Amino acid sequence: MKFKSSFDAIIVGAGHNGLIAGAYLARAGMEVLILEKNDWVGGAAVSRSLYKGWTYSNCSYVCSLLRREIVRDLELPKHGLQVIPYEGGASFTQNGNYFAYYSEHYALRREISRFSARDADAYQRYANTIMRQCRFIRPFLLRNTPDPTSLRPRDLSEMAFLIKRAYDLGKKELQETMRFWTMSIGDFLDEYFENDLLKAHLAGSGIIGTGLGVYSPGTAYVLLHHYMGDIDGGIGAWGFARGGMGAISNAIAASFQEYGGHVHKGSSIEEILIKNGRVKGVALENGYEFYAPIVVSNMDIKRTFLNHVSAKDLPENFIKAVQRFKIRGSSAKLNISLSGFPEFPSAPNSSSFLRGDLHCTENLLELEKAYDQWKTGSWSDQPYIDMLIPTQIDPTMAPIGDHMMTVFVQYAPYDLKVGDTRSVSNWTCESRKELSESVLNQISIACPNIRSHIKHMEIRSPLEIEQEVGLTEGNIFQGELTFDQLFFNRPIPGYSDYRSPIKGLYMCGSSTHPGGGVMGAPGANAARTILQTFSKDMHMQGYAA
């Protein structure tokens, strides 16, 4: 692009929410610049070929939460996006047994009955409860949350919508909803099921990416958060983006650029420029400055306001609230290239469930113990792993005949304890290798000869995720999804509408409502807020260089 320094809006960070916010603003006729510190776009939703012939979904690895309204609005299939549903999953045990989770209803019922006839009946009641909660919350995902202390017409209107939705539930269902949102996933599953392996398989969605254990209050909602999405109309279904998760970001970026948007890559932000309480633009580390009356941060709230905005420009109580916002690193990621397809001796040949997410945890107590170790500053000896081999469905990600395995690991602390010292600097090459051995030992429960298939392997601790993607402590949700950090409390009370104390400075990242995952709702909602506030023809004088 021809160098230009003045725009209608600047987006800081080319993660998927930043790209979506930029695409909606550009579609409305604004001249938009997206700034990205890396040499590629996508943030955590990125595909990279670090070895010839291999494509890794470096961080995020499966798709479900991306809102279909956004896919339609931005015409993402036209730009190459294709999501392929996967076909179930499984949890393996030390004694060679397994529980298979099938996408087909009757096959799943037969499988649950193999362990417990009572649980086969209970599963339908469990699924109905989850779907009722999904139906209640999904209409709020692409709406701004109301400020219950405000008398502004918009807030009163949104509050009335919320009350109407709650009233429609009825007294009993509303009571159950409030109870569900505040209870633990362990307690919730204990109310429905008796089989330990089934509960362990389902519980993973309640702790992924979260610094909480299966018996921590609020983790039932985390499970719900993972069930909100859909693939081809299948509620709660998950799938692979063909070409890896970067295919999502690349499609959004292509849509953004088709609407005339600009992307500047390869330089980190130094400071968000503010003058007289109003945003002026952005200064980069390389010395460039870009100017606009609107700046939208796709970074998390702590990185935005504690690292890149001068404290003198912010109210003291706002700074304290940002400091209190919980963003705790608890996850690691392994990407493994495999020579051929590894053996799963417990599973029948060509089992469809091997094309889904695979786990090696047998009961909830194992998961709670893993959480206890994380609290002391250690990674888990028996970590919860969510592993997939996407090349079974998308063979373009590896050389012919070979495969790629992606492994999400819970729990791994950001500030690792070594001896008497607990510090992020304790994450060294040696400590990452030791972490990987714990993970490989767990994988070996399902796949005993996994080590003989490994050609190369990437190991990302929370520190590496933070450094590469810019997620504080490597937290994939840009903040815990606990009840005190949801809806009008996200990110902090009084600022749930994507605005900030600085005029013209907005937020669009996963720190904002409705939270994390490759959903896109924060970016779309932030763009709508901006467009409702400023006309597309607005050109502020005096903001050019």
ABEGO torsion letter per residue (X at the ends): XBBBABBABBBBEABAAAAAAAAAAAAAGBBBBBBBABABBGEABBBBBABBGBBBBABBABBAABBAAAAAAAGAAAAGBBBBBBAEEBBBBAAGBBBBBBABAAAAAAAAAAABAAAAAAAAAAAAAAAAAAAAAAAAAABBBBBAABABAAAAAAAAAAAAAAAAAEAAAAAAAAAAAABBAAAAAAAABABAAAAAAAAAAAABGBBBBAABBGAAAAAAAAAABBBGGBBGBBBBBBGEAAAAAAAAAAAAAAAGBBBBBGBBBABBBBBGGBBAEBBBAAGBBBBBABBBBABBAAAAAAAABBAAABBAAAAAAAAABBBBBABBBBBBBBBEBBBBAABBBGBAAAABBBBABABAAAAAAAAAAAAAGBBBABBBBBBBBAAAABAAABBBGBBBBBBBBOBBBABBBBEABBBAAABBAAAAAAAAAAAAAAAAAABAAAAAABABBBBBBAAAAAAAAGBBGGBAAGEBBBAAABEAAOABBGAAAGBBABBGBBBABAABOAEBEBAGAAAAAAAAAAAAABBAABBBBGABX
